[in-house]
Amino acid sequence: MASPIWQTDSQLGSFKTNQLLSTTLVANAVLPSTQIYYTLISGALPNNVLLDINTGVLTGTPSNIIDETEYVFTIRATDDLGNIKDRTFYITMVGSNKPYFYLQPQSLLTTVDSVYTRYDVQYI
């Protein structure tokens, strides 16, 4: 009997944090098998993202991160006859709230060393 056949490419793409992520992993059963179940067997999904074992849907609202982060994980597709096929997936999360400065590059101030000067810098 044949193993399931993965249809989903291993590169899932880039997604922003703090926004709903929903993507479907698809593996097709080979007759006489008719049903596929999905299991995370290694690696980690982004925080707050879950895998539906019956549909292969990855869904959730990933927690914010500052730096772009690639997550690598392996999913096992198992058909109703016990045949398996594994695939490693890559998903990149991009922080949606990375702070940045409003100031243009310039000299902020000129002062003598050892003199305390307060200078407020605005950032988001």
trRosetta pair geometry for C-beta under 8 A, 3 or more apart (Angstrom, degrees):
i j d omega theta_ij theta_ji phi_ij phi_ji
1 30 7.3 155 179 89 77 112
1 32 7.7 -70 -126 33 116 83
1 33 7.2 97 -179 -29 125 111
1 81 5.9 -85 153 117 163 147
1 83 5.6 -126 116 -63 109 133
2 5 7.8 0 144 -46 118 94
2 30 3.9 -35 80 86 116 161
2 83 6.7 65 106 -167 33 163
3 30 7.2 62 76 11 22 128
3 79 7.7 178 -157 -3 44 117
3 83 4.7 -159 -109 165 54 111
3 84 6.2 -33 -137 79 109 30
3 85 4.2 121 156 -60 119 103
4 27 4.3 54 148 155 128 116
4 28 6.3 163 -164 76 82 37
4 29 5.7 -44 -109 -96 91 45
4 30 6.7 -164 -103 -7 37 87
4 33 7.5 -92 -77 101 81 147
4 36 5.6 88 -117 -112 147 117
4 77 4.3 -99 77 119 151 124
4 78 7.5 -132 -10 -97 132 7
4 79 5.3 162 -59 -48 102 103
4 83 6.4 151 -21 107 72 104
4 84 7.4 -30 18 -157 101 21
4 85 4.5 -133 63 21 82 123
5 27 6.5 162 77 -164 34 73
5 28 4.9 -18 60 57 93 94
5 30 6.5 89 -16 -56 101 102
5 85 7.1 55 -79 33 22 175
6 26 7.5 119 -161 94 54 56
6 27 4.9 -37 -97 -104 55 89
6 77 6.7 174 -81 0 82 145
6 85 6.2 -146 -36 126 93 128
6 87 4.8 84 -97 -52 160 147
7 26 4.3 -33 59 99 116 107
7 27 6.6 -177 8 -97 79 30
7 28 6.0 71 -36 -20 114 99
8 12 7.7 12 170 -94 115 85
8 24 7.4 -150 -84 111 132 61
8 25 4.8 -99 17 -143 164 59
8 26 5.0 129 -39 37 97 71
8 27 7.4 -65 14 -55 97 64
8 56 7.9 -172 -19 161 145 134
8 87 7.4 146 76 103 93 158
8 89 7.6 -7 122 -101 119 120
9 12 7.6 170 86 -74 82 44
10 87 6.0 -140 -95 172 91 104
10 88 6.0 31 -147 86 122 64
10 89 5.4 -152 -158 -108 61 50
10 90 6.1 51 145 10 84 89
11 89 7.8 172 -76 -157 15 65
11 90 5.4 -21 -111 64 58 106
12 23 5.9 113 -164 120 115 163
12 58 7.9 0 -151 41 155 152
12 89 5.6 41 -30 -178 114 111
12 90 6.5 -172 16 81 83 48
12 91 4.2 -22 64 -89 126 89
13 23 7.9 171 42 -97 111 155
13 91 7.0 1 61 -132 48 71
13 92 7.1 -94 138 36 32 92
14 68 8.0 -28 -136 -147 118 112
14 91 7.8 144 -100 -175 30 61
14 92 4.3 -33 -103 79 78 109
14 93 7.5 163 -155 -88 67 15
14 94 5.6 38 -180 -21 111 116
15 19 7.3 -144 173 75 90 105
15 21 4.8 58 173 -110 156 114
15 23 8.0 -124 -65 -25 139 126
15 46 8.0 -126 73 0 122 162
15 62 6.9 113 109 8 117 139
15 91 6.7 -8 12 180 111 107
15 92 7.3 151 21 83 62 57
15 93 6.0 -29 71 -110 82 62
15 94 7.1 -179 87 22 31 84
16 19 4.8 44 85 22 101 127
16 93 7.6 91 -144 -163 14 66
16 94 5.3 -46 -102 73 60 93
16 95 7.8 10 -154 135 72 9
16 96 4.6 73 178 -73 110 107
17 46 7.7 -147 -102 179 91 139
17 62 4.6 -95 -124 99 74 102
17 63 6.3 -26 -160 103 122 29
17 64 4.6 138 123 -108 135 44
17 65 5.6 154 -46 15 156 77
17 93 5.6 61 -60 179 92 109
17 94 7.0 -146 -7 82 82 42
17 95 5.5 -14 24 -121 127 43
17 96 5.0 -140 65 -1 74 96
17 97 7.6 -79 83 10 112 85
18 61 6.5 23 -147 175 25 101
18 62 7.3 -65 -25 78 34 68
18 63 7.8 28 -63 -161 67 22
18 64 5.1 17 -44 -72 109 93
18 96 4.7 -109 43 46 115 138
18 97 6.7 60 -8 -21 151 107
19 61 6.7 -163 95 -138 11 85
19 62 7.9 -7 50 39 56 87
19 96 6.5 120 -18 -64 101 153
20 59 7.5 -8 -173 -162 88 83
20 60 7.7 -171 -145 111 59 18
20 61 5.5 -45 -90 -86 51 85
21 46 7.4 63 30 60 165 137
21 49 5.9 -28 74 -107 132 117
21 58 6.7 -38 128 123 105 96
21 59 6.6 177 93 -139 67 37
21 60 6.0 -9 55 65 97 61
21 61 7.0 152 9 -102 81 31
21 62 5.8 40 -9 -19 134 102
22 57 6.6 -9 -161 -173 83 105
22 58 7.1 170 -142 88 34 61
22 59 4.6 18 -107 -108 81 90
23 57 7.4 161 85 -153 32 61
23 58 5.2 -6 60 55 81 104
24 55 7.0 -70 -133 146 104 93
24 56 5.6 73 -170 103 74 96
24 57 5.1 -32 -102 -98 78 69
24 58 7.5 -169 -86 18 26 72
25 38 6.3 114 82 -124 124 150
25 51 7.8 -11 20 -139 130 107
25 56 4.0 -120 70 176 79 108
25 57 7.6 -161 20 -75 72 21
25 58 6.7 69 -19 -22 101 100
25 75 5.9 16 159 86 166 169
25 89 7.2 -81 -104 -70 126 151
26 56 6.0 145 -79 100 41 156
27 36 5.2 174 81 -155 95 154
27 38 7.5 144 19 -87 118 96
27 56 7.0 169 12 -94 82 150
27 77 3.5 -24 57 -121 166 164
27 85 6.3 172 -153 71 140 119
27 87 7.7 -179 -79 0 118 129
28 36 7.3 -115 -132 -43 12 142
29 33 4.1 -128 -175 112 114 100
29 34 5.5 159 93 -123 155 9
29 35 6.3 52 -58 33 153 16
29 36 5.3 -152 -54 -52 94 92
29 79 4.7 116 -124 -122 99 119
29 80 7.3 7 -126 12 144 88
30 33 5.9 48 63 43 52 108
30 79 7.4 -84 33 -71 68 163
30 83 7.6 -46 43 83 104 159
31 34 7.5 35 -106 -70 64 72
32 81 7.2 90 80 -55 86 142
33 79 3.8 19 -176 167 150 138
33 80 5.5 160 -149 45 87 81
33 81 4.7 -105 -86 2 106 111
33 83 6.5 -103 -50 31 157 120
34 79 7.9 113 36 -166 27 103
34 80 6.3 -17 51 23 67 134
35 79 6.5 127 77 -160 54 64
35 80 4.2 63 53 -42 101 118
36 56 7.2 5 110 -46 118 122
36 77 5.2 -18 -164 -167 115 100
36 78 7.1 136 -157 69 60 39
36 79 5.7 -38 -96 -97 64 64
36 80 8.0 -90 -65 -27 29 76
37 53 5.5 13 -168 163 87 91
37 54 6.6 -28 -118 -100 75 45
37 77 7.5 145 72 -157 41 50
37 78 5.0 -27 63 65 94 93
37 79 7.8 161 16 -100 76 15
37 80 7.9 103 -13 -72 102 63
38 51 6.0 -117 116 165 119 119
38 52 7.4 62 56 92 123 51
38 53 5.3 -157 63 -143 71 48
38 54 7.7 -93 23 -5 90 11
38 55 7.8 -54 14 72 126 31
38 56 4.5 123 -36 -95 151 73
38 75 5.6 -10 -166 -176 99 115
38 76 7.2 149 -155 77 47 50
38 77 6.0 -20 -98 -99 71 64
38 78 7.9 180 -80 21 24 77
39 51 8.0 129 -133 111 19 142
39 53 6.4 31 -77 -128 62 105
39 75 6.8 147 73 -160 40 64
39 76 4.6 -18 62 57 97 100
39 78 6.7 23 2 -3 114 116
40 43 7.3 -110 -171 68 100 80
40 45 6.8 -81 -110 -32 149 107
40 51 5.5 151 -42 21 107 151
40 73 6.1 -29 -146 174 101 125
40 74 7.5 114 -160 79 55 52
40 75 6.0 -39 -97 -102 51 70
41 74 5.2 -53 64 98 93 102
41 75 7.0 137 10 -126 86 19
41 76 4.8 62 -29 -21 129 112
41 86 6.7 -64 41 -123 143 118
42 73 6.6 178 95 -153 55 59
42 74 4.4 25 49 34 94 113
43 71 6.9 114 168 170 115 80
43 72 5.1 -124 -125 106 138 60
43 73 3.0 -156 93 -103 129 59
43 74 5.7 125 7 3 115 68
43 88 7.6 114 -24 -142 146 87
44 71 6.3 -99 87 -153 72 109
44 73 6.1 -142 42 -83 18 115
45 49 4.5 -128 153 86 117 105
45 50 7.2 141 93 -90 160 22
45 51 6.6 -166 -62 -34 151 97
45 58 6.8 -167 -140 -143 130 115
45 71 6.5 70 -145 161 27 150
45 73 6.0 -16 -66 -34 61 165
46 49 4.6 60 66 5 84 130
46 60 7.6 -173 86 82 96 123
46 62 4.2 -16 136 -121 133 121
46 63 7.4 -164 163 32 92 75
46 69 7.8 128 -108 92 99 118
46 71 5.4 -123 -57 -35 75 156
46 91 6.9 -93 -27 101 111 126
46 93 5.1 115 -106 -60 139 143
47 62 6.0 100 67 -155 69 69
47 63 4.0 -17 89 13 130 117
48 60 4.5 175 137 164 72 126
48 61 5.6 -42 132 72 135 57
48 62 5.6 168 64 -112 103 31
48 63 5.5 127 1 -34 121 80
49 58 5.7 19 174 179 111 96
49 59 7.0 172 -150 89 71 19
49 60 3.9 -160 -102 48 45 129
49 62 5.7 -6 -43 -79 107 86
50 58 7.3 172 83 -148 35 54
50 59 6.4 -27 59 65 80 69
50 60 5.4 113 7 -51 74 124
51 56 7.4 -24 -167 -146 92 35
51 57 7.5 156 -152 80 48 43
51 58 5.7 -23 -96 -96 69 72
51 75 7.1 -177 -138 -114 153 118
52 55 4.5 5 104 45 128 95
52 56 6.7 -40 75 19 85 15
52 57 4.5 18 27 50 122 88
52 58 8.0 -141 10 -68 77 28
52 59 7.1 24 -24 16 106 109
56 75 7.7 88 -137 170 90 150
56 77 7.8 5 -95 -102 124 100
58 91 8.0 -137 129 -67 166 161
62 65 7.8 -39 145 -10 112 102
62 93 5.6 -129 148 -131 162 133
64 95 5.8 67 -173 -145 76 86
64 96 6.2 -94 -119 44 96 85
64 97 5.1 -9 -151 31 141 114
65 68 7.9 124 104 -95 120 16
65 69 5.5 -52 139 0 164 126
65 93 5.9 81 28 116 134 119
65 95 4.5 -118 84 -79 61 99
66 95 5.1 27 -126 -74 13 169
66 98 5.6 106 -155 -113 62 82
66 99 7.8 -22 -133 11 106 82
67 95 6.7 51 11 -14 13 127
67 98 7.9 93 -73 -107 35 120
68 92 6.2 6 -178 -178 99 106
68 93 7.1 172 -154 86 53 51
68 94 5.2 -9 -109 -107 88 70
68 95 7.0 -112 -68 2 48 83
69 92 7.1 162 85 -154 38 60
69 93 5.1 -11 62 57 89 98
70 90 6.0 -10 -172 -166 109 96
70 91 7.2 155 -155 80 60 36
70 92 5.0 -31 -98 -98 73 77
70 93 7.9 177 -88 18 25 69
71 90 7.4 155 79 -153 51 46
71 91 5.1 -15 58 63 100 88
71 92 7.6 180 16 -87 71 27
71 93 6.7 46 -14 -11 109 107
72 88 6.4 7 -174 -179 92 106
72 89 7.4 170 -149 84 48 47
72 90 5.6 -11 -101 -101 75 74
73 88 7.2 173 93 -150 27 65
73 89 5.8 -18 66 58 76 92
73 91 8.0 -16 21 15 103 104
74 86 5.5 13 179 -176 112 110
74 87 6.9 173 -149 87 70 31
74 88 4.7 -37 -92 -95 84 70
74 89 7.4 157 -98 12 31 73
75 86 7.1 163 84 -150 40 63
75 87 6.0 -15 59 61 85 81
75 89 6.3 22 0 -7 108 120
76 84 5.6 -18 -171 -160 105 113
76 85 7.5 149 -156 75 59 35
76 86 5.0 -31 -99 -95 72 81
77 84 6.8 146 79 -155 53 56
77 85 5.0 -15 59 62 103 86
77 86 7.6 -176 18 -84 70 30
77 87 7.4 24 -8 5 106 102
78 82 6.8 -20 -170 -140 101 30
78 83 7.2 158 -153 80 55 42
78 84 5.0 -19 -98 -98 76 82
79 82 7.1 -42 73 26 73 20
79 83 4.8 6 35 54 112 92
79 84 7.9 -148 10 -73 72 37
95 98 4.6 102 98 -54 121 92
99 123 5.3 50 179 151 109 119
99 124 6.1 -178 -139 94 68 44
100 123 6.5 -169 91 -156 27 94
100 124 6.3 -7 50 56 71 87
101 121 6.6 -31 -135 168 112 112
101 122 7.6 117 -153 87 66 55
101 123 4.8 -47 -97 -99 59 102
102 122 5.1 -12 27 91 128 103
102 123 6.7 -157 -6 -95 81 47
102 124 7.6 81 -48 -10 97 93
103 106 6.9 -114 171 32 104 98
103 108 7.8 -1 -166 -94 158 94
103 121 6.6 -60 -21 -148 133 95
103 122 7.6 133 -40 52 87 78
107 110 6.7 17 156 -53 130 86
108 119 5.7 98 162 154 122 160
108 121 7.9 -47 -123 -83 136 107
109 117 6.3 -132 110 128 155 152
109 119 5.8 -152 -9 -77 134 146
111 115 5.3 -133 169 72 113 116
111 117 5.1 -138 -85 -14 162 145
112 115 4.8 68 69 -5 85 127
